């Protein structure tokens, strides 16, 4: 640990003790809640052993105090039991507050309380039920019917893990209601507090759009509308998303303003502290217990308590350690939250760099957070330091004053609100232009957990040496060169992989196959997936949460070619949003598809005409490492199932065949025209009974076939008849329904192998 300089008048505690104890509790928290593999557990155990040695050797006189804190933390963890399984019974009720419900069109989602458990609840909602919820009081759902299922984990590499996200909240099940009844409960003080928060949300919704967005983000800690996701994306791509988080910045502003106000009222220091305490407690409630706000509030409260008692002086690093200890005791799952990890690392980094100039401090903090950003988000902006210097003043001196001033005058003078809105529109337009240029944005790729840990420790050591031994410039330079070398090595391994792959991306009920070659990587997609939209309402593209994160996790920012088999939404539905967000060199389609009006709408203005290449049977697409042969269709069509573009290629001595949703008649045409023998075949039409033909499968004689279909899909894919055909011909099969993403890797130095993303569930 770095030397912590402070004047201590209280002999019981020693500098650095609380920080080391906090680090030990954090490590034990990771060990208990998040370490899944033996290697992770071993690494976490070694760190715990080292921190324990520090505690019981360097701080030997405080060993009993350490044991007491560890026992309290253990006791808190024992009470933090997993939720019991929920089963819908006649007497079952689900309770929630209207300020926490999300209603989009005719669908609602909320985290509800049932008996002693919490569950994720969703279902259809009609206008009468919406009016009931808008009363603002606690809602009780009864006469329930529906399905209860475990929350599914991420099934693709790079995909956001909802199961882990809800596990942090101690929620393991989701309830999809098909019918229910509502009754309103008006009893209890907690009920009225949520009632006030609900009406505050309604008040914000009456404001002009951007003012409404910032008011909700800065006070309630939530995005009031999905249409403002672009603003969040702009701030994230520029590396300044932290200024939108309810964190220490807001706590500092609140306490400063309150202190000034109390000073003019000539209140005592104790009275000012009580006033600040009340405001912060209200802020914690309004922000729905945002981790960053709680961390900053706890730090302020503890710091004030220590300053009142002059005998209990404490340095800021130990104050942060004490905050983390109390926070972990209150919420043992704290470090399962990405926001908590980033918040505490940032706060610790601020203390490690508080002697630096603002520019150097900003640069150092960005480097400290970089391993975490690459582990969680796979990209970063190399110009973040400059964007911080540009945007943070705008946010502090324009956005926040106008947002909070608007809260006071909106009802009195709405015209001023529209003037404020116009100012913010101009500011956000400029930020959007910078963000859309993608200047400085580097898609690095996802690093492993051990790479993240190693880089985090190495960066911390460099900052500690700069802080403690600024004269040892040669050693510091060597550390920095070592750090840059490791980043460069990791970057090269991600962007120039030694292995290629064929991956069936789990896009649910749809198709999307990823193909890449080793070293000088070429990237292709066969279809892009997409949701079937039966009600005609706008839906959030799956590509944003599945395909794009998968590509970014592998450091991919350009696709060499996309093959579109036919016009169905579950194959081509996400093409437009994909073209909007990533560079694509060529689009390959079956001849005639571009005459289809529906398909034309998807690509108009998104790709140039000379980038669209039409194919018929016999055409080839050649690459230096890969050659695609077209085996269907034999004549132009409009992109129906029977016109499906069918492709075959060979990698590492293994031949693959993909036929989209081609039916049995088309399969027989391929069989009669080409005498194909393939090693691996994607089963036609998601395993429908219309494909694949028995004789066609006999002719192919594949080693294994693959099925891309959604879990519990309404079509019943794959059909029993198709499964019987596979069994009768002794053909092994694998489905994205069970395996999640399925990946076949190959390379010059490795034996080709398959890997499923989801673990095998033991029955």
N, C-alpha and C positions, 0 to 999 in steps of 0.2 A: 504493500500500500504506500501511496505517496505520503510524505511527511505533512501532517496537518498542524499548522501553526495557530495557536490560540492561547489566550491567558485563562487558565482554569483556576477558579476559586473553590470549586467543589471537587473533592478528591475521590469521590466514589467512581465517577466515570472517567475514562481516559479517551483522548482524541483518537478517532478512527474506530472505536469499539462498536458503536451503533451501526456504522456503515458496514463493517465486516459481518456483524450479526444479521443485518438485513440481507446482504448478499448470500449468506448461508441459507436463510429462509427461502429466498427466491430460488436458489438452486434446488433445495429440497422440494419446493413446489413444482418445479419442472420435472424432477425425478418422479414424483407421485402422479402428476396429472398428464404429462405430455411425452415422457420417454417411452417409446414403443419397442424399440429394438434393444438387443443386448449391448450393442456398441454405445448407443445413446445412454443407457443406464450406467454402463461402466464409466463413461466420460463424466457424467453428472456425479457419480459416486466419488471419483477422484478429486473433482473440484470441491465437493462437500468435505472430503477428508482434509484437503489443504486449508480450507477456511476454518474447519474445526481446530486444526493445529494452531492457526493464528489466534483463535479465540482462547484456547486453553493453555497456550504457551505465552504469547505476547501479553494477553489480558488475563493472566492467571488469577489475579485477585478478584476478578468479576465472573469467575466460572459458575458460581451459584446463581447469579443473576441471569447468566446465559441459559442455564438449565431451566430456570423458571419460565423465561420467554419461550424457549423451545417446547416446553410442556404445554404452555397456553396455546401455542400455535398448533401443536398436535391435537389438543382437545378441540380447538375450533375446526380442524380438518375432520375429526371424527363426527362432529355434528353436521358437517357438510356432506350428507349422504346422497347417493344417487336417488333420483325420483323413482317412485314405484310405478309399475305399469298401470296404465289407465284403461279400464274397460267400460264401455257405455252401458249403464244400467237404467232401469226406469226412474230411479231416484237421483241420477247423476245431474249435477249442475256445473256450469262453467261460468266463472265470474271474471269480469274485466271492467276497466274504466274507459269511457269514450275518448279521452284525450290520447289514448295509446293505440287506438284502432286505425288501420289504414284501409280506406275504401277507394277502390278503383273501378269505375263503371258499376257493374252489378256484383262485384266480388269484394269480400272483406277479409282482412288478415289481422290477427292480434295474438298477443301472448296472454293466455288466460290461466286462472287459478282453478284447479279442480281438486277438492278434498285437500290433501297435503302436498299436491304436486302441481307443477307448472307444465303447460302444454302449448304448442303452437296450434292455433285454431284458424280455420278458413272455411269459406262457404259462400254460396250465393246470397244476395240480400236484395230485398225489394224496397220500393220507395216508402212504404209504411214503416218497415223496420228501420230504415235510415232515419226517419222522423223520430222514432222512439229513442234511438241512440243519441240524436241531437239534443235531447233533454239535458245531456251533460252529466247525469248522475250514473252511479254504478249500474252495470247491466248484468242480469242473470239470465243465462240460457238454460232452458229446461225442455223436457219432452224431446230429447235428442235422438237423432238417428244419423248414422254415417259410418265412415271407416276410420280406424285408428291404426297408424303404422309408425314404425321407427323413422326418424328423420334420416334421409339417405345421405351418405357421405359423397364427397366429390368423386366422380367416376372417370375423370380425365386429368392428365398431368397439367398443372398450372391453374386448374379450375378452383374458384373460391369454395372452401369446404364449409357448407352450411351446417353439417353435423358438428364440426368442431366449434363453429360460431355459437350454436345453441347449447353445446355442452358447457361453454363458459357461463351461460345463464342457467345451467342446471336443468335444461329442457332436452328430453331425448325422444319425445313422441310428437306427432302432428295429427290433428283431428280434422278430417274433411267432412263437414256436415252436409247432409242432404236435406234435412228438415229440422226445425227447432222452433221454439217459442221464446218470446222475450218478456221479461218483467223488469221494472225499474225499482231500484232500492235507493232511498234518500237518506238513510240513517248513517251516522258516524262522522266525526270530524275529518277523517282522511277522505271521505267521500266528497266533502265540500271543498277540500283543497284541490282535488282532481277536477271538480266542477269549475273552479276558478281558472285552472290551467286550460281546460277545454275552451272556455270563453275567451281566454287570451289568444288561443290559436285562431278562433273565429275572428277576433279583432284584427290579427295580422293578415288574415285572408282577405279582408276588405281593402287592404292597402294596395297601391300600385305594385305590379309583379316583382320587380327587383327589390324594392324596399321590403316587401313581404318575405322574400327569400332570405335576405340578410337578417331581418328581425327574427325569423324562425331559427336560422342557423346560430345566431349569436346569443339568443336567450333560451330557446328550447332545445337546441342541439339537434335539429332535424330538418330535412329538406321538405318543404311543404308541397312540392309538385315535381313529378318526374321530368317535366320539361326543362327544369333548371339543372339537370344532370350535366349539361354542356358547360355550365359555369364551373361546377366542381371539377370536371375533366380538364378545363383550361388551367385552373389553379394547380391541379395535380401534375399536369405535364410540364408546368414551369417550375415545379418544385417548391411551391409556396402554399400548399394546401393546409399547412399547420396554422396559418393565420385565421382560417375559418373555424378551427376547432375551439371549443370552449375550454380554455386552459389557463395557465399562469398569467398570460397577458391580460385576460379579462379580470382575473382576481386582483391583479396589481392595479388596474384602472379603477375597479369598484372601490377597493380599500383606499386608494389615493383620494378619490372624489369624496368619499364619506368622511375621511379624516379632515379634509379641508373644510367640509361643511360643518363638522363638529367643532373645529377650531374656531370658526366664526361664531358658533353658538356658545363658545367658552365652556365646552364639556371637558370633563377630566379624561385622563388617559384610559382609565378603567371603563368609563361610560362609553368612550369612543370604541373601545374594543368590543364591548357588548353589542353596540349598534352594528359594527362590522360583522360580528358573529351571526347576528340575526339575518342580515342581508345575504351572507354567504350560504346559510342554511336554506334560505328561500331560493337562492340561485342553484343550489344542488338539486332541490326538488324540481324546479322549473326545467333544468337541463336533463331531467330524467337520469340523474346520477351519473353524468359523464365522468369517465375515469380521470381525465386531465383536470377537470374542475375540482373534483374531490381531492386529488393529489395536491394541487396548488392551495386549496382552502385549508387542508390539514397542515401543510407546511406553514402557512401564515398564522394559523391559530396556535400551533405549538411554539412557533417563534415568538409570538407575543407573550405566551405564558412564561417562557424562559426569560424574556426580557423584564417581565414584572418581578420575577424572583432573581435578583442580581447574583445570588450565590450559584445559580444554576446556569452559568454561561455555556453555550454550545455553539460549535462552528457549523457552518451551513451544510457541510457534507454529512455530518452526524445527524443534523436536523432532517435532512432528506432520508437518511437511514431509518430514523425513528418514524418518519411518516410512512415509509414502506412497510415497516414492521406492523404498525397499527392497521394500515390498509389491508395487509395480508391476513391479519387476525379477523378483521371484519369480513373480508371476502377472500377465502383461501384459493379461489380459482382465478384470482386477479391476473396472474401472468399468462393465462390462456388467451387474454385479450391482446391483439396486436397494438391497439391504442395505448394500453398500459405499458407495454414494453417500450414503445417509442417515446412515451411521455417521460418515463423514469430515466431512460438513457439520455434523453435530451436535457433533462434537469440536472443529471450528474455531469454531463458534458459542459453545461453552463458554469458549474463550479470549478471544473478542471481548467477552464479557459477564461476565467473572469479577469485575469491580468492582461489579456490581449486587447488590441485595438478591435473595433467593431468588424472591420473587414476580415482580419485574421481569425477572429472568433467565429464569424459566420462560415469561413472556409473550413476551419477545424471541425465545427459541429456537423457540417455537411459530410465531411469525411468520416466522422464517427458514426453517423447514421447510415452511410452508404451500404455497408454489408446487410443491414436490416432491410433497406429499400430493395436491394437486389434479391434478397430471400423472399420477401413478401410480394413485391410489385414488378420485379424483373427489368425495370428500366429506371433511368434517372436523367436529369438535365445537367449537363456539364457547365451550364451558365447560371445555375441556381443562385450562386452568390450574388451575381449582378442583378438577377430578377428580384431577389430579396431586397437589395438596396433600392430598387426602382419601385416595387409594388408595395412593400411594407409601409413606407411613408404615405403612399396614396390611401392604403387601407386605414392607417391610424388617424390620418388628418382629414380624410374625406368620407370614406365609407362609414366608419364607426360614429363620427359626430352627426352625420346626416341621418343615420339609422336611428340613433337614440333621440335626436332632436325631433325626428318625425313621430316618435312615440308620444311626445308631449303635445304636438300641435296638429296631429292628423285630424282629430275630430273638430278642432277649433277652426283650422284653415286648411282644407284639403288642397287648395291651389298651390300652397307652398310644397306640399307632398309631391305634386306632379312636377314642380321645378326640381326638387331633389331627385326624383326619378329620372328626369332628363339628364342631369349631371352624371348619375350613376350609369345610365345607358351609354353615354359617351366613354366613360372610363372602362366599362366592361367590353365595349366594342374594340377598344385599343388592345386590351388584354387578349381578347379572342383572336385578333389578327396576329399577334405575336405567337400565340399558342398554335394557331392553325399553320403557321409557317414551319412548325416542328424544329425551329432553330435550337440547336444544342441538345435536342432530345436523342438519347442513345438507348436503343434496345439492346441491353447487355445480355439478358438471359437469367434464368434462375440458378442461384448457387446452392450448393448442398448445405445442410445444417452445420456440418463440421467446418466447412469453408467459412461460413458466416461467423461462427464462434471464434475461429482462429484470427480472421481479419479484424473482428471487433476487439479482441484482446491485444493484437499487435498495434492497432491504432491507438488504443488506450495507453499502452506503454509509451508510444511516441509522445502523446500529449503530456503524460506524467513526467517524462524526461525533459520536455520543453519547459514544464512548470518548475521542476525541481533543480535541474542541472542545465540551464540555458547555455552555459559555457562549453559544454561537451558537444560542440557542433559536429565533429567528425562522427561520433557515435550516432547522433540524431540523424545525420545524413545517411548513414548506412542503414538505419532502420527504415527511413523513407524510401530509399532505393529498393530495399527488400520488399516493402509493401507494394510499390509500383510494379516490381517484377512479378509478384504473386497475382495481382490484378490482371496484368498482361497475360500471364500463363493461363489463368482461368478463362479469360476472354477468348484466347485462341482455342482452347479445348471445346468451348461452346460453339464458336463460329466456324471452326474448321474441324468438325468431328471426325474421328477415325472410323465411325460406323454410319451406315445408312439405315433407313428403316421404311417399312410399310406399316402404317398405323390406321386401324379402324377407329375413328373418333366416335365416342359415344354421344351422338346428338339426339338420342331418343328415337322416336319413330321417324327415321330418315337415314340418309346416306351421306357420309363425308369420309373420304379415304385420303390420307396424307402419305406422300411418297417423297423421300429425300435420298440423295447420294452422299457418299463420304467425302471428306476433306474439302475440295472446292465445291461446296454444297449447291446442288440444284434442288428446287422445291416445287412439287406439283400437288394439286388437289383433284380428286375425282368427286365432283358434287360438293356442295357446301352446307347441306342440311337446311332446316327451316321448319317452323311449326305449321301444321295444318290448321287453318283458321276457319272454323265452322260457323262462327257467329258474325264474321265480317268486321269485328272491332280490331282496332290497332293493338298489336302485341309487341312486346319487347323482343328484339331479335336474339335468338340463341347464340348467334356468332359472337355477341359481345361478352357473354359469360363462359363460353366454351372454346370456340375455335381461336379467337384472338388471344386470350390468355395462354392457350396452348402454344401458339406461334411465338408469342413474346417470351415465354419461358424457355424457348430454345434459341432465343436471340434472332428470330427471323422477322425481318421488316420488309421483305420482298418475296413475292411468289412468281416463279418463272412461268407457270402455266396452270390454268384451271380448266378441267374437262367437265362439261355439263352434259349429262346423259339425256335428260328430257325435261319437260316443263313443270312437272309436279312440284308443289310447294315444299314437300319434305326433302327434295333434292336441290332445288334452286332458290328456295324462298329467301335465304339469307345472302344472296349474291349481291344485291344492291348495297346493304350496309357494309359488306366486306370490301367491295370496291371503293366505298367512301373512305375507308380507314387504312388501307394497305395498298402498296403499289403492286400491280399485276402486269406482267409483260404481255401475255397472250391469253386469249379466251378461245377454247376449242369446243365446237358444237357440231352436232350432226347436221348435215346439209338440209336446209329448209327451216330449221328452228328459228332463225332470226326473222322469218316472215310471220311468226306467231306474234300477234299484238300484245299478248300478256307478257311474253318474254322481252319484247322491245321496250316496254315500260321499265323493266328492271335494269336495262343497260344504257338507256338513252342518256347521254351526257356524262356517263361514268367511264366509258372506255372508247377509244378511237376505232373507226371502222377497219383500219389496216391491222389492228390488233386482234380482230375476230377471224378465226380460221375455221372454215367449214370442212367437215370430213365425211367420207363415205368408205365403205369396206374396200380395203386395199391400200388406203392412204397410210402414211407413216409420219410420226413426229419423232425426229431424231435429236438426240442430245449426245454430248461427248461421252457420257457414262450410261446413257439409258435410251432405249428406243421403244416407242409405243406403236403397236400395229392395230389398225382399226379393222374389226371383223364384222361389224354391223353398224348401220343399216346398208342395204344394197341400193336403196333409192331414197330420194329426198322425202321428208315428211314434215309435219308441224310440231313434232316434239311430243307425241303421245307415247304411252307405254310401249306400243308396238314399233316405235321408231327409236327406241333407246340406243344411244351410242354405246358400243361394246368394244372394250380394249383388252389387249393382252401385251405383256412385256416379260422380260426375263432378267432376274437379278441373282447373282451368286449361284448360278446354275439352276435356279428354281423359276418355273413359269407360273405367272398369275393371270387370272381372267376375271374381268368385271363386266357385267351385262346390265347394270341399272335395274329397271323394272320390266325387262324384256320377258314376254310370255313364252309358252312352250313352242308355239309355231315358229317364232324367231329363233329359238334355241335349235330347233331341228334344221332350220336353214343354215345356221352356222355349222352344225354337225355335218351336213351334206356338202358344204362348200370347202370347209377346212377340216383336216384330220388332226384335230387338236388333242394333245395329251398335256394336261396341266397338273402342277403340283398343288396349287392352292386356288380356290374358286369362291368368290362371294356369291352366296346363294341368291338366285333371282327373286326380285320383288319381296324382300324381307322374309322369305320363307313361306310365301303364300302358296296355296294349292295350285295356283295358275303357273307356278314355276317352282322347282325346275323339273323338266321332263326326265323320266326314269332312264330312257335310252340315251339321252344326252349325258346324264351323269355317268352311265356305264362307259360311254365313249371317252369322256374326259378322264375318268379313273383318277380323281384327285386324292391326294394324301389327306387333305383336310378341307372342310368348307367353313365359311363364316356367315353369320347372320347378323345384320344390323337392324334392330327393331327396338321399339320403346317398351319399357316395363309397363305391364298391365294395359297394353294398347287396346283400343276399342275394336280392332280388326281381328284379334286373336292370333296375330303372327308370333311365332311361326305356327302354321297349321299342323295338326296331328298327322294328316296324310303325308306331308312332306317329311316329318320326323320318322315316320314308318319307312319311307323310301330310303332314307339315310341309314337306318338301322339294318334294313334288309340287305343293303349293299356294303355294310360294314365300313361306312365312311364316318370318321370322327368329325365332330363339329364344335364350334365355339360361338357364343352369342354375346353381343354387347349388353344384353339384358342381365346376364349373370357375371360377366367378366369386367364390365365397364370397358374402357379403352383397351384394345388388343394391339400389341406391338410386336412386329417381327423385325429383329435387327440382324445386320450382316456387316462384314468388313473383312479386310485382308488378314487381320490378326486375330479374329474371333470366329468361333463357330456360330452359324446362324441359329437363332433361337427365338421362341415366342415368350411373351410375358403379358400377363393380365394385370390390369391396374388394381382391381378390387381383389381382396383376399378371398380364398375359398372358404365358404361358410360351412362349418361342420354341423351336420344334422344329428 
